[in-house]
Amino acid sequence: MTKSERLFQEAVQVIPGGVNSPVRAFGSIDSTPRFIKSAEGACLYDEDGNCYIDFIGSWGPMILGHSHKAVVERVTQACQQGLSFGAATAAEVEMAKLVCSMVPSIEMVRMVNSGTEAVMSAIRVARGFTRREKIIKFTGCYHGHFDALLVQAGSGVMTAGVPGSLGVPAGCTKDTLLAEYNDLESVQRHFARCAEEIAAVIVEPVAANMGVVPPASGFLEGLRQLCDNNGALLIFDEVITGFRLGPAGAQGYYDIVPDLTTFGKIIGGGMPVGAYGGRRDIMELVAPLGGVYQAGTLSGNPIAMAAGIAQLTILKEHPEYYQQLNERGDWFYGQIEQFVKAAGLSCTVNHVGSLGCLYFTDQEVVDYESAKTSDTKAFADYCNYMIEHGIYLAPAQFEAMFLSLAHTDEMLENVLKCIKQYFNL
């Protein structure tokens, strides 16, 4: 028995499912989680000493790679000054100024502790600003596990085959309207029926919780126009895309200006942190300045701020890194797409820059319904093969792959060889 197997046996006795987040479970691929001991660059090392080329990157934030020297040094220095104060710090101000300087749509920003908390808070602010209650979300888009938006969410909920969640009262979702991603007409129908009641539309600008689904041409622009025409706010959930596709995230990549934006762990270099921000007139409603209450005793934690400042400063000072990363993604996912098509495999490749997904379906994947045509059993076989051969993929068909600046050409070539071997190409 391996150390990971033994640890998992112990874990299931004291942790629900043996994991502290469902996305870490290997049940959907009928395997046992690898327990990770350390990470460096583009590699993970498990408790049994196995090395893996990592395509999870702590679910997105490790753009520079694991244990980047500058990030670790800044965190170490911060730790020596204290782990938490529950009081204002200079680091919070530096971090806020950094975020505002990189994302033009953000004039004020509030730090929180997770992406879920960021979205929950942004929804509250949108409702407070508009004095309306209804929210439009898209099937297959995941915005955290809080009650109001845990309706046909993607990612782990899709993997588990659960339509929503037990414990969510019907009243919590009565003001949540569902639309189809990449289908503007489905949004227009809601506005036609109750425009004066809709506070906001929330969307992942690149849907990255049902694999990776890029926005169709004109989709994001159409959402912006519908919100403007009907007095609703447009919220971009950039927990995954923020500071990954470019210095201004997906909104800079696609040149769309949302009213509010939410971020997650990516702004903390992998530390548990989140943030929401937007126009000054909206954000000035947040307590203690305005009447929308939101608080967090550990928000703006100095260690998380240190990690985030270190990573974002590097990315701001080196915008060429984004070009390198996106070009690497175009090449890598393009190579997979080429030999999948050439071999006539029942697979589809979607990607935007360094985000990508190999779907086990021959259908074009443009929304939640087409994503669900994927053969999850075929994916499970493929995923287990890759992990057994030292390539660490998310153990679920509907998660994204993340490239980092630490992935070398040699690593990616070896991964491509492994994929070809699996398909006998």
C-alpha positions in Angstrom: 0.0 0.0 0.0 1.3 3.4 -0.9 1.6 6.3 1.5 -1.2 8.1 -0.4 -3.5 5.1 -0.1 -2.8 4.8 3.6 -3.3 8.5 4.2 -6.6 8.4 2.3 -7.8 5.5 4.5 -7.1 7.7 7.5 -8.6 10.8 5.9 -12.0 9.2 5.2 -12.4 8.5 8.9 -12.2 12.2 9.9 -12.8 14.3 6.8 -16.0 13.9 4.6 -15.0 11.9 1.6 -11.4 12.2 2.7 -10.9 15.6 1.1 -11.5 19.2 2.1 -12.9 20.1 -1.3 -14.8 17.8 -3.7 -12.5 18.8 -6.6 -9.7 16.9 -4.9 -11.6 13.6 -4.9 -10.6 10.9 -7.3 -13.9 9.1 -7.1 -15.1 10.1 -10.6 -12.0 8.4 -12.1 -12.3 5.5 -9.7 -8.9 6.1 -8.1 -7.2 7.4 -4.9 -6.1 10.9 -4.4 -2.3 11.5 -4.5 -1.3 13.3 -1.3 1.1 16.1 -2.2 4.1 16.8 -0.1 5.9 19.6 -2.0 6.0 21.5 -5.3 8.5 23.4 -7.3 8.4 25.0 -10.7 5.9 23.0 -12.8 6.2 19.8 -10.7 4.4 18.2 -7.8 5.9 15.6 -5.5 3.7 13.2 -3.6 4.2 11.5 -0.2 5.6 8.4 -2.0 8.3 10.5 -3.8 6.6 10.5 -7.2 7.1 13.5 -9.4 4.3 14.9 -11.6 4.2 17.6 -14.3 1.4 19.7 -12.8 -1.5 21.0 -14.9 -3.6 22.1 -12.0 -1.4 24.8 -10.6 -3.4 25.0 -7.4 -6.4 25.5 -9.6 -5.0 28.4 -11.6 -2.9 30.9 -9.5 0.5 29.4 -10.0 1.2 31.5 -13.2 4.9 31.8 -12.2 5.1 28.2 -11.1 5.3 26.7 -7.6 7.6 28.1 -5.0 8.8 31.0 -7.1 11.8 32.5 -5.3 10.6 36.1 -5.2 7.1 35.1 -3.9 8.6 32.8 -1.2 11.1 35.4 -0.1 8.4 38.1 0.4 6.1 35.6 2.2 9.0 34.6 4.5 9.7 38.2 5.4 6.0 38.8 6.1 5.8 35.8 8.3 8.6 37.1 10.4 6.6 40.2 11.2 3.5 38.3 12.3 0.9 36.0 10.7 -2.3 38.1 11.3 -3.2 41.3 13.1 -6.9 41.9 12.5 -5.9 45.5 11.8 -5.1 47.7 8.8 -1.7 47.2 7.2 0.4 49.0 4.5 0.4 45.8 2.5 -3.4 46.0 2.0 -3.0 49.5 0.5 -0.2 48.4 -1.7 -2.2 45.4 -2.9 -5.3 47.5 -3.6 -3.3 50.1 -5.6 -1.7 47.3 -7.6 -5.0 45.7 -8.5 -6.5 49.1 -9.5 -3.5 49.9 -11.6 -3.7 46.7 -13.6 -7.5 46.5 -14.1 -8.9 49.7 -15.5 -12.5 48.9 -14.6 -11.6 48.7 -10.9 -11.5 52.0 -9.1 -12.0 50.6 -5.6 -11.4 47.1 -4.3 -12.2 45.2 -1.1 -10.2 42.2 0.0 -12.0 39.0 1.2 -10.9 35.5 1.9 -12.1 33.4 -1.0 -13.6 33.6 -4.5 -17.0 32.4 -3.0 -16.9 35.3 -0.5 -16.0 37.7 -3.3 -19.0 36.7 -5.5 -21.4 36.6 -2.5 -20.3 40.2 -1.7 -20.5 41.5 -5.2 -24.0 40.2 -5.6 -25.0 42.0 -2.4 -23.5 45.2 -3.6 -25.2 44.9 -7.0 -28.6 44.4 -5.3 -27.9 47.3 -3.0 -26.9 49.6 -5.8 -29.8 48.8 -8.1 -32.4 48.2 -5.4 -33.4 45.1 -7.3 -33.2 41.4 -6.3 -33.0 39.1 -9.3 -29.7 37.8 -10.7 -29.1 36.1 -14.0 -26.4 33.4 -14.0 -25.5 30.8 -16.7 -25.9 27.0 -16.5 -22.5 25.4 -16.1 -20.9 28.5 -14.6 -19.6 28.1 -11.1 -19.5 31.1 -8.8 -18.7 29.5 -5.4 -20.7 27.4 -3.0 -23.0 30.0 -1.5 -26.7 29.3 -1.7 -28.1 31.8 -4.2 -25.9 30.7 -7.1 -25.5 27.0 -6.4 -27.9 26.2 -9.2 -26.7 24.2 -12.2 -23.2 25.2 -11.3 -20.4 23.5 -13.2 -17.2 21.8 -12.2 -17.4 19.6 -9.1 -21.2 19.7 -9.1 -21.2 18.3 -12.7 -18.7 15.6 -11.7 -20.7 14.5 -8.8 -23.9 14.4 -10.8 -25.7 16.6 -8.3 -28.2 19.2 -9.7 -27.5 21.6 -6.9 -27.1 20.9 -3.2 -29.1 19.6 -0.3 -29.5 22.2 2.4 -30.2 25.1 0.0 -33.7 26.4 0.7 -35.9 27.1 -2.3 -36.3 30.7 -1.1 -32.5 31.2 -1.6 -32.7 30.6 -5.3 -36.1 32.1 -6.1 -34.4 35.3 -7.5 -31.8 33.4 -9.5 -32.6 33.3 -13.2 -30.8 30.7 -15.4 -29.7 31.5 -18.9 -27.5 29.5 -21.4 -23.9 30.4 -21.9 -23.2 31.8 -25.4 -27.0 32.3 -25.9 -27.9 36.0 -25.8 -31.5 35.2 -26.6 -31.9 33.3 -23.3 -30.8 36.4 -21.5 -33.0 38.7 -23.5 -36.0 36.6 -22.6 -35.4 37.3 -18.9 -35.0 41.0 -19.5 -38.2 41.1 -21.6 -40.1 39.5 -18.8 -38.8 41.3 -15.7 -36.1 43.9 -16.6 -37.1 46.2 -13.7 -36.3 43.4 -11.2 -32.9 42.3 -12.5 -30.0 43.6 -10.5 -27.1 42.0 -12.4 -25.9 39.4 -14.8 -22.9 37.4 -13.5 -20.8 35.5 -15.9 -17.4 33.7 -16.2 -16.1 35.6 -19.2 -14.4 32.3 -20.2 -16.5 29.5 -18.7 -13.8 27.4 -17.0 -15.9 25.2 -14.8 -17.4 23.1 -17.5 -14.0 22.5 -19.0 -13.0 25.6 -21.0 -15.7 27.2 -23.1 -14.7 30.5 -24.8 -17.3 33.2 -25.3 -18.8 33.3 -28.8 -18.2 36.3 -30.9 -20.5 39.1 -29.6 -21.6 37.3 -26.5 -19.9 39.4 -23.9 -20.5 42.6 -25.9 -24.2 41.6 -26.0 -24.3 41.2 -22.2 -22.8 44.6 -21.7 -25.4 46.2 -24.0 -28.3 44.4 -22.4 -27.2 45.5 -18.9 -26.7 49.0 -20.1 -30.1 49.1 -21.8 -31.9 47.8 -18.7 -30.2 49.4 -15.8 -28.5 46.2 -14.6 -24.9 45.6 -13.6 -22.5 43.3 -15.4 -20.4 41.2 -13.0 -17.3 39.3 -14.4 -16.3 36.4 -12.2 -12.6 36.3 -12.9 -11.6 33.9 -10.1 -10.0 31.8 -12.8 -9.2 34.3 -15.7 -8.2 37.3 -13.6 -4.5 38.1 -14.1 -4.1 34.8 -16.1 -5.1 35.8 -19.7 -3.4 39.2 -19.3 -2.6 41.9 -16.8 -6.3 43.0 -16.9 -7.7 39.5 -17.1 -10.4 38.4 -19.5 -11.9 41.9 -19.6 -8.7 43.2 -21.0 -8.2 40.2 -23.3 -11.7 40.7 -24.8 -11.9 44.5 -24.3 -15.1 44.5 -22.3 -15.7 46.7 -19.2 -17.8 45.1 -16.4 -19.2 47.1 -13.5 -17.9 44.7 -10.9 -15.2 42.0 -10.9 -14.5 39.1 -8.5 -11.2 37.5 -7.9 -10.0 34.5 -6.0 -6.8 32.7 -5.0 -5.0 33.9 -8.2 -4.5 37.4 -6.6 -2.7 35.8 -3.7 -0.2 33.6 -5.6 -2.1 30.6 -4.3 -2.8 31.8 -0.8 -6.4 31.7 0.4 -7.7 35.2 -0.6 -10.3 36.9 -2.8 -11.4 40.3 -3.8 -14.2 42.2 -5.5 -14.0 45.6 -7.0 -15.4 48.0 -9.6 -16.7 51.5 -10.2 -16.2 54.0 -7.4 -19.9 54.9 -7.2 -20.8 51.3 -6.7 -18.1 50.4 -4.3 -18.7 53.4 -2.1 -21.9 51.7 -1.0 -19.8 49.1 1.0 -19.6 49.5 4.8 -18.3 51.4 6.6 -18.7 54.0 3.9 -22.2 52.9 2.7 -25.1 50.8 3.6 -24.1 47.5 2.1 -22.6 45.4 5.0 -19.7 43.1 4.4 -17.0 42.2 6.8 -14.1 39.8 7.4 -11.9 39.8 10.4 -9.0 38.1 8.5 -9.5 39.9 5.2 -6.4 41.4 3.8 -4.2 38.9 5.7 -0.6 40.2 5.6 0.8 36.8 4.4 -1.7 36.5 1.6 -1.1 40.2 0.6 2.7 39.5 0.5 2.3 36.6 -1.9 -0.1 38.5 -4.1 2.0 41.6 -4.2 5.1 39.6 -5.2 3.4 37.8 -8.0 1.3 40.6 -9.4 4.3 43.0 -9.3 6.3 40.6 -11.4 3.5 40.2 -13.9 2.9 43.9 -14.1 6.6 44.6 -14.7 6.8 41.9 -17.4 3.8 42.1 -19.6 5.8 40.0 -22.1 5.2 37.0 -19.8 1.6 36.9 -20.9 2.5 36.8 -24.5 4.9 34.0 -23.8 2.3 32.1 -21.8 -0.5 32.5 -24.2 1.7 31.6 -27.2 2.8 28.5 -25.3 -0.8 27.6 -24.7 -1.8 28.2 -28.4 1.0 25.9 -29.5 0.5 23.1 -26.8 -3.3 22.9 -27.2 -3.0 23.4 -30.9 -0.7 20.3 -31.1 -3.2 18.2 -29.2 -6.0 19.4 -31.5 -4.0 18.6 -34.6 -3.3 15.0 -33.8 -6.8 14.4 -32.3 -8.3 15.6 -35.6 -5.8 13.7 -37.8 -6.5 10.5 -36.0 -10.3 10.9 -36.2 -10.7 10.6 -32.4 -14.0 11.4 -30.7 -12.5 14.3 -28.9 -12.7 18.1 -28.9 -10.1 20.6 -27.7 -11.1 24.0 -26.4 -8.6 26.6 -25.2 -8.0 30.3 -24.5 -4.4 31.2 -24.0 -3.0 29.0 -21.2 -6.4 27.5 -20.2 -7.4 24.4 -22.0 -9.6 21.2 -22.0 -9.6 17.9 -23.9 -13.2 16.8 -24.0 -14.1 13.2 -24.8 -16.9 14.1 -27.3 -16.9 14.8 -31.0 -19.3 17.6 -30.5 -18.3 21.2 -30.6 -18.4 22.3 -26.9 -20.1 25.8 -26.6 -22.2 25.5 -23.5 -23.3 23.3 -20.6 -25.4 20.9 -22.7 -22.7 20.2 -25.2 -20.1 19.8 -22.5 -22.3 17.1 -20.9 -22.0 15.0 -24.0 -18.5 14.1 -22.9 -17.7 10.4 -22.2 -16.6 10.7 -18.6 -15.6 7.0 -18.4 -13.3 7.5 -21.4 -11.9 10.6 -19.6 -11.3 8.6 -16.4 -9.3 6.0 -18.3 -7.2 8.7 -19.9 -6.7 10.7 -16.7 -5.5 7.6 -14.8 -3.1 6.8 -17.5 -1.6 10.3 -17.5 -1.3 10.4 -13.7 0.3 7.0 -13.7 2.8 8.3 -16.2 3.7 11.4 -14.1 1.3 14.0 -15.6 -1.0 15.5 -13.0 -4.4 16.4 -14.4 -7.5 17.4 -12.5 -9.5 14.2 -11.8 -12.6 15.4 -13.6 -13.6 15.9 -17.2 -15.0 19.4 -16.5 -12.0 21.1 -15.1 -9.5 23.2 -16.9 -5.8 22.6 -17.5 -3.5 25.4 -16.5 -0.1 26.1 -18.0 2.5 28.1 -16.1 5.7 30.0 -17.1 7.6 27.1 -15.4 6.4 24.6 -18.0 9.4 24.1 -20.3 9.2 23.1 -24.0 10.8 19.8 -23.1 8.1 19.1 -20.5 5.3 19.9 -22.9 6.9 17.7 -25.6 7.0 14.8 -23.2 3.4 15.3 -22.3 2.4 15.3 -26.0 4.3 12.1 -26.5 2.4 10.5 -23.5 -0.9 11.6 -25.0 0.0 10.1 -28.3 1.0 6.9 -26.6 -2.3 6.7 -24.8 -4.2 7.0 -28.1 -1.7 4.7 -29.9 -0.8 7.4 -32.4 
